[in-house]
């Protein structure tokens, strides 16, 4: 009978304030801290890189209504003037008190002087500066109500949120626990799944109930009434005001939130920096307008960011479409909104009117469908209207009460939905009045007053044909003060640039161009080679591979993003130079606007990339009849939009699309599929309650002690070294070499001992300028020969423009494994910090890792890396691709230029793509052969946004 291991309880708590994780041994705790709290313990480097009635929106009381609903219970909004549109601002950085934002005093901010967010008491009375927060109601440390104890809460969270066990499985688990505990005269935390669900439902924290209203067509009816005119359409929603309260009260955001509009400057030249939402000009303009009401002085502006997007949960089981509506607040930082930490919440499921094919294209049906969308939004958001002109007092995550005033902020949507939102005809611009046949000719920005004037004065046909406006529709923003839909439509990096301008335009145009120039047969040969080049790209952390190239049917947003990173070198040599440069200009534009912080210099670079793109895209005119395309035209508005809305990475539709998984797709999979929406609503509500319970049931300054004391004989494992082991099937490190001689044989580097002695000399004599090669062997320090080899290392660095934690830290693995996943060796490339003051690639070197190892010398551990140096080709990046070129470095006798370096000199992993030239690559070439097969490479600055910021 096999021996059974004893179960060891969780006994080591994470010491980071607010973290509730416990671990069985020190190893687990160490890896947890390096992965989730890298700022407190960096592993390699921690260096920042350089049911209510449904009102119909109306322009005038005489507008006919097409909905049979109860009378509206609120008056029409005042017709306020539109906020100032993007343009130059006469700024004086010294006009208000400034404060530095960092210890280095490199950046400073000026805050709005009237809507300046002063803490107050619960009755709204302002507090003196420095007054501590009003104490919250005390709660006993062991009070987990409605749960009896922490164990009960952990079981509920594990079973429902983490695993989402089915009712049958949960009942079976409860039976097993009951049978086990019966001999101890104890009972399981829950009797069955109904008991667990009832306890979760009894939670008051995070409870925002779902409401419903229905709408029906009540306009003129034809003789033969279409079925849709008799249908009632239900809309489910949660109070957005209550959801905003929950976000504001979240203590996890207390250091990642701005209560006051501000402008940030660089002290070196007083130039503006646009980063988070409240640093933009729109927030400042809203504060100026709101501050005209004296009672609002000292309040905080809370912009409501909205987003909606239809999604299909299952194609195989029928047309299961849902129309979720999301909301966030502009006060939280962009990285919080991108990090999927409940700063973006689902507040509604909009109706999707459907009819038979015979009536699907009727104008009356299409107008009804669009107006239902706007009227639904107006109703859902109606609770916000009273507090858009009069403040309310809300307790926030920092413990203080604040007076808050709400405004409708940007709306995140793709182009098709933006057309519905703005009531604009397809192929027209949503932002300016440029003619659709020549969008880039320019035009003034659209304004609500201008649109209303045209609709009042012109016939509907003229509006459609000459101005691209649908006069029968009224935007929902007309029901709210200080809201102009043309202004509030946000950028959309995913659909406008990545899926639109790149994938649907340029990539497709390449295939059309090759076919037009070379004919069908030869163009297919070229495209096949391009696919092989894409497939031959070496693997890289976080980079999606294309084993069959880019020719597959169903493209997702992540596929287009991944193709952007490797497509440019793949087409070079097969297409004209100007075509390559057009791709480069578009890629640089995409990466520049995606930056976490945008400066005046960045805006100049964006405009330069746009100019070059317009110049070089003309090469496609042989296959493209017009360049007047809305997705590409939107690029002309990005600079102004950045000034208005700040960095676009916090307002991209990829954020809402990612939220679909947790808020729509997974709850649908957990449902019985029968009347799934009701089950999805309950699931979302329970998930919110669990999240709120976990967050608010524990004082972040106290560590929670488990109900069962740790066993005194529990094993304690020694801390692991800084170098972590990757997941996957790899060679066991216990089988790796343990001496210098064995490692030299394993990696085929005979003079490894000499290289280690050179390394030791440099480490022990940092001020000695001599080359270790010139030092006599007798003067070099000796090494006994024992060492330990590792298969990977982990680099932690500041990369807020890429997917990262709330603090902007990112962690990646660098591999040096002789057999990765039991298939092939994996030796990654790296950037090495040379200590130079030069910027970009001029201050970095590139090398390929042969192995990671460590050894002891005089009681000190030296973590090292054996590398093969690469040397730069030329003194500047390639003019066509914009990427630096490198090649493996060799000595005069053709031996590899190999060295041992300290692991701390590694900055992060580097991605190299072969310079293919005009030659066709063989069909048998595998991606793991490319670094050994080709002789020169591009340093791929498009591998991720951090690489783009350092490899210039």
Secondary structure as GFF3:
##gff-version 3
##sequence-region A 1 952
A	DSSP	beta_strand	12	13	.	.	.	ID=ss1
A	DSSP	beta_strand	22	23	.	.	.	ID=ss2
A	DSSP	alpha_helix	26	36	.	.	.	ID=ss3
A	DSSP	beta_strand	98	100	.	.	.	ID=ss4
A	DSSP	beta_strand	107	111	.	.	.	ID=ss5
A	DSSP	beta_strand	119	120	.	.	.	ID=ss6
A	DSSP	alpha_helix	150	156	.	.	.	ID=ss7
A	DSSP	pi_helix	157	162	.	.	.	ID=ss8
A	DSSP	alpha_helix	167	182	.	.	.	ID=ss9
A	DSSP	alpha_helix	193	201	.	.	.	ID=ss10
A	DSSP	beta_strand	210	215	.	.	.	ID=ss11
A	DSSP	three_ten_helix	227	230	.	.	.	ID=ss12
A	DSSP	beta_strand	233	238	.	.	.	ID=ss13
A	DSSP	alpha_helix	240	248	.	.	.	ID=ss14
A	DSSP	three_ten_helix	251	253	.	.	.	ID=ss15
A	DSSP	beta_strand	262	266	.	.	.	ID=ss16
A	DSSP	beta_strand	272	274	.	.	.	ID=ss17
A	DSSP	three_ten_helix	277	279	.	.	.	ID=ss18
A	DSSP	alpha_helix	281	290	.	.	.	ID=ss19
A	DSSP	three_ten_helix	294	296	.	.	.	ID=ss20
A	DSSP	beta_strand	300	314	.	.	.	ID=ss21
A	DSSP	beta_strand	320	329	.	.	.	ID=ss22
A	DSSP	alpha_helix	334	338	.	.	.	ID=ss23
A	DSSP	beta_strand	345	349	.	.	.	ID=ss24
A	DSSP	alpha_helix	357	360	.	.	.	ID=ss25
A	DSSP	alpha_helix	363	380	.	.	.	ID=ss26
A	DSSP	alpha_helix	382	385	.	.	.	ID=ss27
A	DSSP	three_ten_helix	386	388	.	.	.	ID=ss28
A	DSSP	beta_strand	392	395	.	.	.	ID=ss29
A	DSSP	beta_strand	401	412	.	.	.	ID=ss30
A	DSSP	alpha_helix	415	422	.	.	.	ID=ss31
A	DSSP	three_ten_helix	436	441	.	.	.	ID=ss32
A	DSSP	alpha_helix	448	457	.	.	.	ID=ss33
A	DSSP	alpha_helix	460	462	.	.	.	ID=ss34
A	DSSP	pi_helix	463	467	.	.	.	ID=ss35
A	DSSP	three_ten_helix	476	479	.	.	.	ID=ss36
A	DSSP	alpha_helix	485	488	.	.	.	ID=ss37
A	DSSP	pi_helix	493	507	.	.	.	ID=ss38
A	DSSP	alpha_helix	508	518	.	.	.	ID=ss39
A	DSSP	alpha_helix	520	535	.	.	.	ID=ss40
A	DSSP	alpha_helix	557	571	.	.	.	ID=ss41
A	DSSP	alpha_helix	577	593	.	.	.	ID=ss42
A	DSSP	beta_strand	598	599	.	.	.	ID=ss43
A	DSSP	alpha_helix	600	616	.	.	.	ID=ss44
A	DSSP	three_ten_helix	617	622	.	.	.	ID=ss45
A	DSSP	alpha_helix	630	633	.	.	.	ID=ss46
A	DSSP	three_ten_helix	634	637	.	.	.	ID=ss47
A	DSSP	alpha_helix	638	645	.	.	.	ID=ss48
A	DSSP	three_ten_helix	648	650	.	.	.	ID=ss49
A	DSSP	alpha_helix	653	660	.	.	.	ID=ss50
A	DSSP	pi_helix	661	665	.	.	.	ID=ss51
A	DSSP	alpha_helix	666	670	.	.	.	ID=ss52
A	DSSP	alpha_helix	676	696	.	.	.	ID=ss53
A	DSSP	three_ten_helix	733	735	.	.	.	ID=ss54
A	DSSP	alpha_helix	740	747	.	.	.	ID=ss55
A	DSSP	alpha_helix	752	764	.	.	.	ID=ss56
A	DSSP	three_ten_helix	772	774	.	.	.	ID=ss57
A	DSSP	three_ten_helix	777	779	.	.	.	ID=ss58
A	DSSP	beta_strand	788	790	.	.	.	ID=ss59
A	DSSP	beta_strand	792	798	.	.	.	ID=ss60
A	DSSP	beta_strand	809	820	.	.	.	ID=ss61
A	DSSP	beta_strand	824	827	.	.	.	ID=ss62
A	DSSP	beta_strand	829	833	.	.	.	ID=ss63
A	DSSP	three_ten_helix	840	843	.	.	.	ID=ss64
A	DSSP	beta_strand	844	857	.	.	.	ID=ss65
A	DSSP	beta_strand	860	872	.	.	.	ID=ss66
A	DSSP	beta_strand	885	888	.	.	.	ID=ss67
A	DSSP	beta_strand	898	902	.	.	.	ID=ss68
A	DSSP	three_ten_helix	903	905	.	.	.	ID=ss69
A	DSSP	beta_strand	906	910	.	.	.	ID=ss70
A	DSSP	beta_strand	912	914	.	.	.	ID=ss71
A	DSSP	three_ten_helix	927	929	.	.	.	ID=ss72
A	DSSP	alpha_helix	930	933	.	.	.	ID=ss73
A	DSSP	beta_strand	937	939	.	.	.	ID=ss74
A	DSSP	alpha_helix	945	950	.	.	.	ID=ss75
###
